[in-house]
Amino acid sequence: MTTYSQAVAAIHALPRLAKSGGHERITALLAALGDPQRGRYVHVTGTNGKGSVANAIAHMLSATGLTVGLFTSPFIMRFNERIAIDGQPIADADLALAYDAGAAALKRLQAQQPGFGVTEFEFITAIAFWFFAEQRVDVAVIEVGIGGDTDSTNVIDPLVSVITSVGLDHAKLLGNTLTSVATHKAGIIKPNRPVVTAALPAAAAAVVAARAQATGSRWLLEDRDFAVGQAKLDGWGQRFDYRDADGRLGDLRIPLVGPYQVQNAGVAIRAAKLAASALGVPLPAAAVRRGLAQSTWPARMEQLSADPLIVIDGAHNPQGIQSLIDALHQVFGRGPLTLIIGALADKDVKTMLSLLERTSFRLWLVPVPDNPRATALGDYPDQARLATFADWQSALAAHLADYRDEPVVIAGSLYLAAAVRQTLLA
């Protein structure tokens, strides 16, 4: 049997991209695995917030007593986080077994079709479906990788589809207009299956409305069909009220900060209620409360240390950066703090930095470590307010030397946030 380390190395050795889109490769691999994707699912996409929403839905459904799978990306600390059941990442031995099943299926296909191959994400998606089927989960919450319609996860017929937000990101794959991005994301809406969305820009809402009408899908929209009230900070978390046609749920708590996380929670509640109904189980208020209270999510305005105050965040595109700014103002006001930013070169770095420059925060730029897509220091815009450091460790050391009593926030890429978390919490 393959060892855990060998399995992870082999998965990472698979090609990252394919020459063509579509589902022909993953559907072939899934067929060779016995079509494990024919289960019960909640499907979640969005430019930002999809991981937080998927996690919250999974926790609420688990709180009813269901066995719930969760598939997300990327991982922050260990690969196993990507495939979890009831909040527990897949065990090393189980991941090795899942890899062996996927590798054997792939080998059979390659014997029949020389030259057949799959991407890394297609393989991971396939073994996640296989593992959830083997464990006989009651339902699994599946986070889209990129986009929606052509994504490897879009081979399921979900109980409910979810779109958390629509903004500009991955322009080479999804296009550079809200209409084109929304078209990709609306591709997860399936015939006669409900879709839940956050409040969307007009161009994106028009796309979702058209898709919902064409598929006969019931569309539940934030601020029309459900809503959350004004949030109140509660330690490093928030309290808020939720309401929909079923009534009001008051004084709910999430262990996350940032106004956008309350909106995410509202979307998650509405989706979880629909999924539970489709599964024929009640979702009592106690399950909603318990599930939300347990919905921690690493690297999303996460406090790693209280003294000194160190926060990491995975904001990595203009919409995410604006949400980060809103969260910082909510928690710290306009007070002094240091923002250490590292971004990938395929992001809209210019817009991200222009948003940050409108704040009063101290801005320091660093490269994202160990990533070929990182923006080189020399490629960041040459602006007077922006200091640069060779790495995040140097920037953090400089902050602690000169501004130890002020907060420091490290953001700009989930890969940077993951590197910081792995180092400081190892």
N, C-alpha and C positions, 0 to 999 in steps of 0.2 A: 504493500500500500504506500501511496505517496505520503510524505510527511507534510505537516502544516507549512513549514518554511518553503519546501519545494513547490507546494501548491500555489502559495502566494506569488512566488517568483515566476512560476509558469504563467499565471494569470497576467501579471504585469508585463510579461514578454510578448503577449499577443499584440497585434497592431492596434493603434489607437483609433485610426480612421480607416474608412473603406472608400473604394473608388466610386461607389454608387450608394444612394440611399435606398429606402424600401425595407420590407420585412422578409424578403425571400431567404436570407441567411438564417435569421433567428427562428423563423417558422420551420425551416428544415431541421435545425438543431433541436427545437422543442419536440418536433414529431419523432425524432430519434430517441428522445427522452420519455416518450409516452404522452406527449401533450399535457404536461403538468399545469399549464396556464389556464386550464378549464376549471377554475375555482371561483371563489367569490371574493371580489376585490372592491376597494375604493381607489380611484386613480386621481393623482394630484399633480397639477402643473402650475407654473407661474414664474414670472421673471425673478421675483424675490418672495420669500416666505413659504415656499412649498415644503421645505424640510420641517419648519416649525409647525405648520398646519398638519402635515402627515403624522408627525410625532404626537400632537395633541389628540387627533382623531383616534390613533391607535391606543393611547392611554385611556381615553374615555370608554372605548369599546371593551378594552381589557377589564375595566372597572365593573363591567356588568357580569363578569365571569366567563366571557368568551375567550378562546385562545386566538391571539391576534398576531399576525406577522407584520413586519415593517421592513420595507426595502428603501434605502436612502443613499445619497452620495453627495459629496465625497466623504470619506471617513476623516476623523480628526486625530484620534489617538492610535487606533488599530483597525486593520482592514475589516475585522469581524463585525464592527459596528454597522456595516452596510446591510447585513441580513440579521434581523433580530426577531424574537418571539416573546411577547409579553414583557418587553423592556430588556430582555437578556440577549446580548450578542451571541451569534452562533459560536459554539465551542470549537476549539482548534481541530479536534478529531472529526467533528461533523463537517467542518469546512473542507477538510482533506477528503472525506467521503463524497461530498458534493462535487468537488473538483474531479475526482476519479470517475464519477458517473458522467459528468460533462465531457471529460477527455475521451472516455470510451465511446460515447455517442459521436463525438467529432471524428474520431478515428474511423468509425464505421462509415460515416458520410464520405470521408476522404478516400476510402477504399473504393466506393462507388463512383465518386466524382473527383478525380485527381485535380488538385488545385483549389478545392473548396476550402474556405476559411471563414472565420468570424472575427469580429473586433473584440477587444477586451470587454467593453461594456455589454456587448451582445452575450458574451459567454457568462459574465457575472449575472446578468438578468436571467438567463436560462437556468443557471444552477440555483438562483434564489427561488424561482418558481418550483423547481424540482424539490428543494428542501422543504418549502411550505407544504407541498403536496404530500411528501413523505411523512411530515409531522402532523398531517391532517388538521391544519389550522381551520378555525371556523371562518375566518376572513383575513385578508392581508391588505395592508395599505401600501400602495406602490407609488413612489415618487418618480416622476419623469426625469430623465437625464437632461436632455436639451429639447426645447420646443414642445412637440406633442405628436403631430400626425405621423411623422416618419420615425419617431423615437422607438427604440427597441422594446420599450414597455407597452407600446400601443398595440398589443396583440390580445388584449383582454376585453371582456364585455363586463364592465364594472357595474356594481349596484348603484354607484353615484360617481360622477366626475366633478372635479374641483379645479377652479382657476383662481389662484390667490392674488395675482397682479399681472399687469401687462405693461412692460416698459422696453426700452431699447437695450439689447444685449445680444451677443453672438450674431452680429450683423452679417457675417459671411455665410452663416447657415440659415438665419431666419429673416434676413432683409433689414433694411434701415428705416422702415416706417411702422407705426403702431398697427396699421391694418395688416401688414404682412406678418408681423409677430403674432398678432391675435389669430390670424388664420391658421398658423401652425398650432397654436395652443388649443384652439377650438376643435382641432382634429381629434381630441380625446372624447368629445361628446358623442355618445352612441345612441342609436335609435331607441326611443321610448325609455331612456334612462335619464333621471334628473341630473341637472348640473347646478352647482352652487358657485357663485363668484363673489369676490369683493366688489366694491364700487369701482367701475372701470372708466378710463377716458372714453369720450364719445365715439371715437373711431373704433376702438376695441369693442365697445358695447354693441355697436352696429353689427360687427362680425359675429359676435356670440348670439345676438338676437336672430340673425339670419340662419345660423347653423342650428340653433335650438328649434326654430320653426321647421327647417328642412328635415330634421330627424324626429320631430314629434316629441321633443324633450321638454320637460318642465324646467324652467329657468328660475332659480331663486337668487335674487340679487340683494346685496347688502344695501341698507337704507331704504329699500322698498319692501322686501319680504322678511327681513330680520335686521336688527340693529344692536349696537353696543352703546352704553352710556359713557359719559366722561370718566376716564380712569383716574384713580388716586394712587399715588405711590404708597407702598407698604413695605418698608425695608427695601431689599433688592428684589422687588416684585410690584405687582399692581392689583388693585381691586376694582371691579367694574360690574355693571348690570347688563344683562342680555334680555332681549325680548323678541318674540316672533308671534305668529298666529296662535300658538299654543299657550301664550302667556309670558310672564316675566320670571327670570331667574336673577335674584339679587345677590349682591356682595360676593361675587365669584373672585377667586384669587389665582393668578398665574405667577410663577417664580421667575418672571422675565420682565425687563423694563423696556421702554420705548413705546410710543403711542401705536405704532404699527403692530406690535405684538397683541394688543387688545383687539385690533381689527382681525388679525390672524385667528385669534381665539373665537371670535364671533363666527367666522367662516367655518372653523373646525366644528363648533357646536352644531350648526345647522346641518353640516354634512354627516356628522356622527348620528344625529337623530334620524336622518333619512336612511342611513345604512342599517341602523338597528331595526328600524321599521321593516325594511326589506328582508332582514334576517328573521323577523318575527319575534324579536326580543324587546323588552322595554328598556329605555334609557332613562332611569330615574334621575332626579336632580342630584341625589347623592353620588351617582356615578359620574355625572358631569363635574361636580365639585372635586371629587377625588382624582379624576383623570387629569383635570387642568392643574391641580395643585402639584401633581407629580411630573408635569411636562417640562422638566428642565431640558435645555438644548444647548450643547457646548458651542462656544465661539460666537454666540449672538448676544452682544453686550454682556459678556460674562465677566464677573469679577473674579480674577485669579488670586488677588491678594488685597487685604484691607489696609495694611500698613507695611510698606507703601501701597497706595491704591493703584492697582494695575488692572486694566480692563482690556479684553480683546473682542474684536467683532469681525465678522466675515463680509462686511459691505464691500462689493467688488464691481459695482456699476453705478451710473449716475442716480438711478432711483434708490439703490441701496445706500449710497452716500448721503442723499437727502434724508432718508429715514434715520441714518446714524446721527446726523446733525440734530434732527428733531429729538432723538433720544438723549443726546448729550445736553441739549437745552432743558429737557424735562428734568434730568437728574442733577445737573451741575449749574443750571442757569447760564449766565454769560461769564462765569468765573474763569480764572486762569487754569489752563490745562495744556498738556503737550499731546499732540496727535502725531503718531509715527505711522506713516503711510507707505505701503509697498503694493504696487499694482502689476498685473500682467500686461504685456504689450498689446494683446489683442482686445483689450478693453478701451473704452472711451476715456483715456486718462486725462486728456485736456479738459473735458467737461467736468470730470470728477474733481480735479484740482481747482477749477474755477468756482465750483460750489463751495469747496472748503475755504478758499481765499476770502469769501464773503463773511466768514466767521471771525471771531476775535481770538481763536485758538492758535497756539504756537504750532507750526506745521514743519515736520521733519520728514524727509524722504529716504527710503531704504530700498534695496532690491529684495524681491521675494527669493528666499534661499532655495537652492537645488531645484530650480525649475527652468527649463529651456525657454519657456514663454515669458519669463520675467522681463520687465522693463529695466534696461541697463541705466545706471545712474546718469550717464551722459545723454540719455534719450528723454529724460524728464524735461518738461518745459523749463526754460531758463527764466525764472521769476525771482525777484529780489527777496520775497518773503520766505522762500523755501530753502532751508538748509538741507544738506545731504550727508549721509553717513554710509560707511562701507557695508555695514550690516545692522540688523535690528539690535544686536547685543550692544554695539557701540552707542547707538542712539539711546537705548534704555539706560546704559551706564552714565551717559552725559546728563540725562534727565535726573537720575537719582543723585548725581553729584551736585547739581545746581538747583533743582526744583523738587526735592524729595517730598515736601509737604503738599505738593499739588498732584492731582490725578494725571496719569498717563494712559492713553488709549492707543492700542496698536491694531490697525485695520487696513483695509484696502484689498485683501485677498484672503479667502479661506485657507489657502495654502500657507500664507504667512501666519495667520492666527493659529493654525494647527502646529506649525513649527515652534511658535512661542509656547503654546500649551504643553507640547511634548517635552520641551526643555525645562520649563519652570515647574511642571507638576510631575516630572519623571521620578 
